[in-house]
Amino acid sequence: MATLATKLASSIARTDPADAAIPRLTDDAAYAAAAELLGTLTAGLAAIERDRDRVGLERHFATRAPENDGETDRMLRARLAKLQKDIVAAVPAAPRAAADAPTAAIAAALAVLAGQPVAEPPDHAARVRELDRQHDMVREAIMEQSAVVDTIADEVSFRYAKQLKPSWDALQLRWYRAAQELARVTQQVHEKRSEITSAGIKSRTDVLSMPNVRSPLFLGSETQYDSEIRGWGRTLQRLGIL
């Protein structure tokens, strides 16, 4: 038959505040959708930058024969070959229609990333200018969507923090109680050592050994108003936890 102490210990173990489930920001549908859109814009910007590099290198080599390449040109030509090989047919599709975008800048960027028809530029220079224009559009959209994501993250974080507060406060109180016990035992160790010295017993650390740890000393004693442990308690009282 389980004793009362066993039942109490089992109950405490089941309600350990440290075991409280912590929700993730991505559990919130609004945040997840906003973060997904930001990820799409970021991936699109990277694709535009790769395409811009490719067009710039194609322009560089348009009138250069490979047999005249120096070491730098050979390296650049290898990079161009890789960029051409890695070209994908389209940027990853946006997770929502441009018409549903939160701002006009984001709608315009989504239209570009969704493959909105653009007149084929007549030469390399014009293609670079068009890619620069698309780059600026998507970068502006990323800045705006980043602000949206941050706003939602602040709101969701506040809501989740309120949900976690009871278990968090319980853990803070448990931490403080453990520190109180450590401070009391540390004081007892100091008093016992003083009693041994007062009794005339010489130091025999080979027998009465103890670890040389400093962290318990920082807590001080609860009998001292300006000690760390007393200040800890006052802070918890001010926070309404103690």
N, C-alpha and C positions, 0 to 999 in steps of 0.2 A: 504493500500500500504506500503510495507516494506521500511523503511528508509535506507539511505546509511550506517548508523552505524550498523543497524541490519544485512544488507547484508554482511558487512565487518566482523562482529562478527561470522556470520554463516560460512563464507569462512575460517576464522582462525580456527574455531572448526573442520572443515573438514580436514584441513591440519596440525593438531596438530602433531608436531614431536614425541611426546610421544606415539602416536598411531601407529607408524611405525611397520609393521609386522616383527618379528624377526624369521629368519629361524632356524631350528634345525640341529645339526650336522647329525642326522640320516636321514635328507631329502636328503643328498648326497648319491648316490647309492654305490660309492666306500667305503665310510666310513661305511655305514650300513653293507655291505658284510664283511668288515674286522672285525668290531665289533661282528658280528654274529659268525664268525669263532673263534674269541677269546673267546666268550662265550661258544662255544662248547668245546674248549680245556679246559677251566676252569672247566666246568661241568664234563668232562671226568676225569680230575685230581682228583676231589672230589670223583668220583665213585671208582677210583683206590685206593684212600686212605681208603675209607670205606671197600673195598674188602680186602685190606692189614690188616686192623684192624681185620676183621672177621677171616682171615686165621691165624693171630697171636693168636687170642683167641682160635680158634679150636685146634691149636697146644698146647696151654697152658693146655687145658682140655682133651687132647687126652688120658692121662693116669690117670686122676683124677676122682674119683667117686663123684657124687653130694652129697652123704651123709657125705662126709668128708669136705665139703666146710665151710670155715669161712665166716665172714661178707663180707670181700673184694671179695672173690671168688663168693659169691652169687650176689654181685653187677655186677661183670664182666660177670657172666653167664647170667644175665638179659640183659646186653648190647649185648652179643653175640646173644641171641634170637632175639633181635630187629634187629640187622644187618642181620641175616639170613632171617627174615621176610621181610625186606625191599629190599632184593636183586632183581634187575631187570634183565631181560634176556639179555639186551644189553644197552650199553651207547647210548645216543641220537645220531642219525646219523649226520655225518658231512655235512655241507651245500654245500660242493663241493667235487669233486673227489680228491684223494691224488695226482693224476698226475698234477692237476692244482694248487697245493699248491705253495706259493711263495718261499719256501726254502726246502731243502732236509730234514731238521729236522722236519719241519711242516708236510711234506708229510709222514714221518715215523710215526709221532704221529697220524696222521689221519688214517693211515693204522691200527694201534693198536686199535683206538677207533671205527673203522668201523668193527671190529671183525676179523681182519686178523688171520688165523689159527696159533695157537702156540701149540707146543707139550706139552701135559699134564705133568707137573712136577711130579716126582715120590713120593715126600713127602712134608710135610708142609714147611720144611726149603727151599726146592727148589722152592716151590710156592711163598714164600715170596721174594726170590731172583728175581724171574721173575717179580713179581709185583713191586719190587724196580727198576728193569731195565725199566719197562714201565713208572713208575712214573718219573724217571729221563728224559726219552725221551719226555714225555708230558710237563714236567716243562720247559725243554729247548725250546720246541716249543712255549710255552706261552710267554717266555721272548722275543723270536724273533717276535712273532705276536704282542705283546704289543708295540714293537718298530715300527712295520708297522702301527698300529692303531694311535700311537702318531704322526707319520710323516704325515699321511693323515689328522689327526685332525688339525695339524698346517697349512697345505695347505688350507683346507676348511675354517678354522677360518679366515685366512687372506683374502680369497675371500669374505666371508660373511661380514667381517669388512669393506671392501671397499664398499660393497653394502649399508651398514648401515651408512656410514660416513656422507652423506648429512643430514639425519634426526638427527643424533647424534650431529653434529655441530650446527644445528638449535636449538636443545634442550639446548646445552651448552650456546648459545647466549641468549636464552630466560631466562635461569637460571641467567645469569649475569645481564641482564636488570632488573630482579625482585630484585636482590640483590642491584643494584644501587638505585632502588626506596626505598627499605627498609633502606639503609644507609641515603638517603636524609630525609626520614620521621623521622628516629631516631635522626638525627641532629636537625630537627625542634622541636622535643619533648624536647631535651636538651635546646635549645634556649628559648623555651616558658617557661620552668621551671625556667631558669635563669631570665627571664623578670619578672616573678611573684615574685621571691625572691627579685630582685632589687627594685620592687615597694613597698617593705616593708610588703608584705602579708605573714603572718605566714603559716607554713606548715599545711595544712589541708588534710591529705591523706584520711580522712574519707569522704571527698567530692571530692577532685581532686585525685582520686585513679588511680593507674596503676599497671599492673602486674610486679612482680620483676623477669624479665627475663634478662639473660646475653648474649644470643646468638647474638642479634643485635649489642651489643657493640663490638664484635670481628671484625666486618666489618670496624669499624673506619669511617673516613671521606675521601671523594675524594679530599679534599683540602690538605691532608697529603700524601706525596710521599710514605712513608713506611707503609701506612695502608694496611689492608687486601684487601679492595676493589680495591685499586689502583694496588696492586700486581696481583690481579685476572685479571684485565684488561690487564696488561702487558703480562701476560702468554697467554691470548687468542690472543693477537696480535702476539706474537712469534709463536703460533701454526697456524696462518693464519685464525683464526676463526673470529676475530674482525677487 
